[in-house]
Amino acid sequence: MIGPSRRWSGEWGGPDAPTTPLIDVLIPTVGRETELAVTLAGLAAQDDPPFAVIVSDQSDEGSAATTPAVTAMRRVLRAQGREVRMLRHRPRRGIAEHRQFLLEQASAEYVLFLDDDVWLEPGTLARMHDAITSLGCGFVGSAVQGLSYLGDHRPAEEEAFEPWDGPVVPETPAGSDRTLARSRLHNAANLAHIAARLGIERGGWRAYRVAWVGACALYRRHALIACGGFEFWGELPSSHAGEDVVAEWRVMERFGGAGIVPSGAVHLESPTTIPDRTADAPDILYSGWR
C-alpha cells in the first residue's frame, strides 16, 4: 500500500524524495503575513494528493516572504516534500491580472486558487480532487464559511441548495433567475448547516449547483486556459472585484462546475484587501446580467 504523499516528521531528516504534484496551489497575497501563515498551515495538514505551492506577493516591501511564521510554515511544507515558491509580482494591476500571473507559473494538471485568508480542514484537498475527477467537470469549489455564524441559521437562504443528482453539465449562470439565489448559499455558515442536515459520512462529499465559488476553487488547468483564464484583466480597471466569478462562468459554460459539501474551507474573517469594490467584473463583462 502506498502511503500518503506528505512525509511525516520521521522522514524529514532523510534525503529529499520529491513527488510530481497533481495540483499547483496558487495563492495571491498582499499585506497579510499572519493570515498567509494560517493558510499555509492548513495546507501542511493535507495528506494527498501531491501538490506544490506558489505564492505571489504584492506587498509593498515583500514582507510575507521573511515573516517568521510564514518562513516556518514554508520550511514545514518543504520538509513534508512539497515544493514552495515565493514570488514577487509588482506593480499591482488588479486581482485578475495577479491571478493570471499565477496561472502562467503553474504546470500541474489541476490548479487550486486559494485566497490568503482561508484555512483548510485536513482532507479537504483530497475531497476536492476526488470530486473533480469523479464528476469530470471544469472546476469544483469549496466555498468558505465564517464559523462565527455557526449559531446563525438562515433557512431561507438554504432553500436554493440543489444537488447535482446526475452528471455535472455545462450551464449558463449569467442572467439566470436562480443565480443570485444560489449565491446566498455561501453566506455566513449556511454550508455547515446544510452538511449537518445531509448527514454526509466522514470523508464523503455531495456536489451541488452553484452561482460561483469564491476563495477556494480547484480547476482543470487546461479547461481554465481554454476559457481564457483571467486574461480579461485588461478590460477592467485596476481596482475591481468579482474576477473569479467571470472565470468560473466561462468554465461553467463549456465544461460545467460544482460546489461540494461539506466544504472544509474556513474564512478567517479578516478585513478585505480590496476595499473598493465598485467595479464588479461581472457587471462590466456581462452587462445587464442581474
C-alpha positions in Angstrom: 0.0 0.0 0.0 1.4 3.4 -1.0 1.5 5.8 1.9 0.4 9.5 1.8 2.4 11.9 -0.2 3.0 14.0 2.8 6.3 13.0 4.5 5.9 12.6 8.3 8.3 14.0 10.8 10.2 10.7 11.0 11.3 11.3 7.4 12.1 15.0 7.5 15.8 14.4 8.2 16.3 11.9 5.4 17.1 12.5 1.7 14.7 14.5 -0.4 12.0 12.4 -2.1 10.3 14.8 -4.5 6.9 13.9 -6.0 5.3 15.2 -9.1 2.4 17.4 -8.0 -1.1 16.8 -9.3 -2.1 20.2 -8.0 -0.5 23.6 -8.0 -1.9 25.7 -5.2 -1.9 29.3 -6.3 -2.1 32.0 -3.6 -2.1 35.7 -4.3 -1.2 37.8 -1.3 -0.7 41.3 -0.2 0.0 42.6 3.3 -1.3 39.6 5.1 1.6 37.9 6.8 -0.5 36.4 9.7 -3.3 35.1 7.6 -0.9 33.7 5.0 0.8 31.7 7.7 -2.5 30.2 8.8 -3.4 29.4 5.1 0.0 27.6 4.7 -0.6 25.7 8.0 -3.9 24.4 6.6 -2.0 23.1 3.5 0.6 21.5 5.7 -2.2 19.3 7.2 -3.2 17.9 3.8 -2.0 14.3 3.1 -2.9 13.9 -0.6 -2.9 14.3 -3.5 0.7 15.5 -4.1 0.8 19.3 -4.5 3.1 22.3 -4.9 2.5 25.8 -3.6 3.1 29.0 -5.5 2.7 32.3 -3.5 2.8 35.6 -5.3 3.3 38.5 -3.0 2.3 42.1 -3.9 3.1 43.6 -0.5 4.9 46.9 -0.6 8.0 45.5 0.9 7.6 41.8 0.1 7.4 41.2 3.9 5.4 37.9 3.7 8.5 36.0 2.5 10.5 37.0 5.5 8.0 36.9 8.3 9.0 34.2 10.9 5.6 32.5 10.9 5.4 32.3 7.1 9.0 31.2 6.9 8.4 28.4 9.4 5.4 27.1 7.5 7.4 27.1 4.3 10.0 25.0 6.0 7.4 22.6 7.2 5.9 22.2 3.8 9.3 21.6 2.2 10.2 19.1 4.9 7.0 17.3 4.0 8.1 17.0 0.4 6.1 20.0 -1.0 7.7 22.5 -3.3 7.0 26.0 -2.2 7.8 29.0 -4.4 7.6 32.6 -3.1 7.4 35.1 -6.0 7.2 38.9 -6.1 4.8 40.4 -8.7 4.7 44.2 -9.0 3.3 46.6 -9.8 -0.3 45.9 -8.8 -2.6 45.9 -11.8 -5.6 44.3 -10.1 -6.5 40.9 -8.7 -7.5 39.4 -12.1 -4.0 40.2 -13.5 -2.4 38.8 -10.4 -4.4 35.5 -10.8 -3.4 35.4 -14.5 0.3 35.7 -13.5 -0.1 32.8 -11.0 -1.8 30.7 -13.6 1.1 31.2 -16.0 3.5 29.9 -13.4 1.6 26.6 -13.0 2.3 23.3 -14.8 0.3 20.7 -12.8 -2.9 19.1 -14.2 -5.0 20.9 -11.6 -4.7 24.4 -10.1 -6.3 25.4 -6.8 -6.8 29.2 -6.5 -6.7 29.7 -2.7 -7.1 33.1 -1.1 -4.6 34.1 1.6 -7.1 34.1 4.4 -8.6 30.6 4.2 -7.8 27.6 6.4 -8.5 24.1 5.0 -9.6 21.3 7.2 -7.4 18.2 6.9 -8.7 16.1 4.0 -10.3 19.0 2.1 -7.8 18.8 -0.8 -8.4 15.1 -1.2 -12.2 15.6 -1.3 -11.9 18.3 -3.9 -9.6 16.2 -6.1 -11.9 13.2 -5.7 -14.9 15.3 -6.7 -13.4 16.9 -9.8 -12.0 13.5 -11.1 -15.3 11.8 -10.4 -17.5 14.5 -11.8 -15.3 15.3 -14.8 -16.2 18.9 -14.8 -14.1 22.1 -15.3 -13.9 23.2 -11.6 -15.0 22.2 -8.1 -15.3 24.7 -5.3 -15.3 24.6 -1.5 -17.0 27.8 -0.5 -15.5 29.5 2.5 -17.5 29.6 5.7 -17.5 32.0 8.6 -17.6 30.0 11.7 -18.6 33.0 13.8 -22.0 32.4 12.2 -22.5 28.8 13.3 -25.3 29.9 15.6 -26.9 31.9 12.8 -29.3 29.6 10.9 -30.7 31.0 7.7 -33.3 28.5 6.3 -34.5 30.9 3.6 -31.0 31.2 2.1 -30.5 27.4 2.3 -33.6 26.8 0.1 -31.6 27.4 -3.1 -29.5 24.2 -2.4 -29.8 22.0 -5.4 -27.7 18.8 -5.6 -26.3 17.5 -8.8 -28.0 14.2 -8.9 -26.7 13.3 -12.3 -23.5 14.3 -14.2 -22.4 17.9 -14.0 -23.1 19.5 -17.3 -22.4 22.9 -18.8 -24.8 25.7 -17.8 -25.0 29.5 -18.3 -25.4 31.1 -14.9 -25.3 34.7 -16.1 -28.8 36.0 -16.5 -30.3 33.0 -14.7 -33.0 33.8 -12.2 -31.5 31.2 -9.8 -28.0 32.7 -9.9 -28.5 35.3 -7.1 -30.4 32.8 -5.0 -27.6 30.2 -5.3 -25.0 32.9 -4.4 -26.7 33.3 -0.9 -25.9 29.6 -0.1 -22.3 30.7 0.6 -23.3 33.4 3.2 -22.4 33.0 6.8 -22.2 29.3 7.8 -25.0 28.1 5.6 -23.0 25.2 4.1 -22.1 23.9 7.6 -25.8 23.7 8.4 -26.6 22.1 5.1 -23.9 19.5 5.5 -25.1 18.6 9.0 -28.6 18.2 7.7 -27.5 15.9 4.9 -25.6 13.6 7.3 -22.7 13.0 4.9 -20.3 10.3 6.1 -16.8 11.4 7.2 -14.6 11.8 4.1 -17.6 11.9 1.7 -18.9 14.8 -0.3 -22.0 15.9 -2.2 -22.0 18.0 -5.3 -24.4 20.9 -5.8 -25.2 23.6 -8.3 -23.5 27.0 -7.7 -23.7 30.5 -8.9 -19.9 30.8 -8.3 -17.5 29.8 -5.6 -15.0 32.4 -4.2 -11.7 32.0 -2.5 -11.2 28.2 -2.9 -11.7 26.7 -6.4 -10.0 23.8 -8.0 -9.8 23.9 -11.8 -8.6 21.5 -14.5 -5.8 23.8 -15.6 -6.3 23.2 -19.4 -10.0 23.9 -19.1 -9.3 27.2 -17.4 -6.7 28.1 -20.0 -9.1 27.1 -22.8 -11.6 29.6 -21.5 -9.0 32.4 -21.4 -8.1 32.2 -17.8 -8.0 35.7 -16.3 -6.7 37.3 -19.5 -9.8 39.6 -19.4 -7.9 41.6 -16.7 -7.0 44.3 -19.3 -10.7 45.1 -19.8 -11.1 46.0 -16.1 -10.0 49.0 -14.1 -7.1 48.1 -11.8 -9.3 48.3 -8.7 -12.0 45.7 -9.2 -13.6 42.6 -7.7 -15.6 39.6 -9.0 -12.9 38.3 -11.3 -13.3 34.8 -10.0 -17.0 34.9 -11.0 -16.2 35.7 -14.6 -13.5 33.0 -14.9 -15.9 30.4 -13.3 -18.8 31.4 -15.5 -16.7 30.9 -18.6 -15.6 27.5 -17.4 -19.1 26.5 -16.4 -20.4 27.4 -19.9 -18.0 25.0 -21.6 -17.1 22.3 -19.0 -19.5 22.7 -16.1 -18.7 23.4 -12.5 -19.9 22.5 -9.0 -19.6 23.1 -5.3 -19.2 20.4 -2.7 -20.4 19.9 0.8 -19.0 19.7 3.4 -16.7 22.5 2.4 -13.9 22.3 5.0 -12.7 25.8 3.9 -12.9 28.3 6.7 -12.7 32.1 6.1 -10.5 33.8 8.7 -12.9 36.8 8.5 -10.2 39.3 8.2 -10.9 42.7 6.5 -10.7 42.6 2.7 -7.6 43.8 1.0 -9.8 45.1 -1.9 -11.9 47.7 -0.1 -13.0 49.5 -3.3 -15.4 47.0 -4.9 -17.5 49.4 -7.0 -16.0 48.0 -10.2 -17.6 44.5 -10.4 -16.2 42.3 -13.1 -19.5 40.5 -13.9 -21.3 43.8 -14.2 -18.6 45.1 -16.7 -18.1 42.0 -18.8 -21.7 40.6 -18.5 -23.7 43.8 -18.8 -27.2 43.6 -17.6 -26.9 40.1 -16.2 -28.6 40.9 -12.9 
